[in-house]
């Protein structure tokens, strides 16, 4: 897939340096992406800053957004760090959001609030376990890596596993008891705690992972340097004006920095462990 | 029970009627409620089977691809936004594979994934056993004994390939409130029907029983003596009961008439006996009395000259004479000798009475009402009629309180002279009324009680009839005298 993507650039607008007519931004379940009025306000904000129409393209799994990038139907995307590394030949790092002032997040291992016995991953042997997305770091890669570290086979450790295709639904699945445990993005968990505290309160965090680089904003390699810089400037500038700050607050992030790809080395290491890099 | 059957019809008819109405209303209500419950259950099963078919069709590919979360979302969706009032609302939805292991369940806490259905509560064990025996290629509805649950099962299969069985479980607790709602509505209607029918029945029952009770009382009186009259308005219809009433009224009227006649005969016989006795005594007294008076008169005449009588003897003689005169008057009144003069009665006789009475009327300031319409000459002994009227009028004047009125009416119809003397005032008390025409019976202080007796005897002598009557503060004496033209 990566090889195919490498051959793709050049067919898009990269050849021309003229500003794009419409900037298409892919949004993924890497954050609480189904708050529709917030998405509309953010899009309006970006349009007014960029003086260019902006189109938000929401998909409910990483795979679908990755496919859209392959098909060059997106210019930018807010991706999880795992797909970002997976598509590293197709996309460039545009900006990294700041979570609690730092560009990092973690994977939380959660169980239902009624389960008072489980103290660690080891206690969940034979349980029904929910993963977020096969292309999620905190919701799939990280917990499987943890199991492997502990010397277990992720394929047989649990009685049954399933994907909920979003972190938010994963929290619901654990809260309602459909899964005994699950691995979830700490940022989504904390964001949802503000929006839907009743669901989050029905779960309990059992383990917190090490820090990983925060899900980045990436630009397709076909995006012109002008558009790349315009979008980067718009995102970085959000913390500089009141409207932007209000939106950042609603998105539960503190702003954006340019960042560095080396922040994702930890994730890359885990991917290599599973032979996926 | 016997006491219940011996109750008065007044209570028994309304009670039995009410009992029947309540029993009928209850029977209809219970029948309708049972029907409503069966219908409600039927509706739940039909709705559940519809939902089951749709869900099974959608679940088939999802379960085939092991997309568990999508399957969870599918079985959870029909339970969302559930209001407890909706009786069609399922309580749980789950799918078991042919080995009765749970593939997906809307209640993961009580029914974990891949656990066996037999490991849950007894109801689920029975369901697992029933599903193992049942034909899983078609839909079923299961209900075990007095269990609170109703299970509707649908195969999750396509073209003969069976993945599992979808089970939709309904709690009767959910549709019981709805049923109770219907039942309450039915009970309300029943109560309304009772509220209308019971008073109607009560009224009708009383209406039917009241005449019967009166009739029964009347019959009782009839057995013991004189029956009282029954209000004819009590039952005005011409059915069997009405005919019974008519018969009773006729019979009781006859009995009363007979009793009145007997009383009258008894009274006139008594009066006749008293009259004979009085006349006999008077006759016996009268002869020696006449002798004594004549002796006294002789004595007075002879001693008119000298020497004058001893003053004491003179006073004694005068005293004796007054006393004997009094006795003579009284006896004369009792004797009523037929000194019949055949002068016919004329209006002048009435005028004379008026003149005679005027001073007494003026004394007590009484009104005198005069209504005499008689022909110029009536063939009846004038002196006797005058005797009757003077007695009756004097009695009336004495009985009327000051400022009241006295009335005399007389008229001639066919061959009868009718006389009416009436006066304002209360009638005499009953113990006097019964003997009013007997001698020496008087309702007043100082009355000698002969006036009415004389009037009565005179009327008898003339072959007439006299009666006393009173109403509305008036006392009326009615006299009817036959007038016979002598040839």
Boltz contact constraints between the chains, C-beta under 6 A:
constraints:
  - contact:
      token1: [A, 128]
      token2: [B, 113]
      max_distance: 6.0
  - contact:
      token1: [A, 160]
      token2: [B, 113]
      max_distance: 6.0
  - contact:
      token1: [A, 162]
      token2: [B, 68]
      max_distance: 6.0
  - contact:
      token1: [A, 162]
      token2: [B, 69]
      max_distance: 6.0
  - contact:
      token1: [A, 164]
      token2: [B, 69]
      max_distance: 6.0
  - contact:
      token1: [A, 177]
      token2: [B, 108]
      max_distance: 6.0
  - contact:
      token1: [A, 177]
      token2: [B, 109]
      max_distance: 6.0
  - contact:
      token1: [A, 178]
      token2: [B, 72]
      max_distance: 6.0
  - contact:
      token1: [A, 178]
      token2: [B, 108]
      max_distance: 6.0
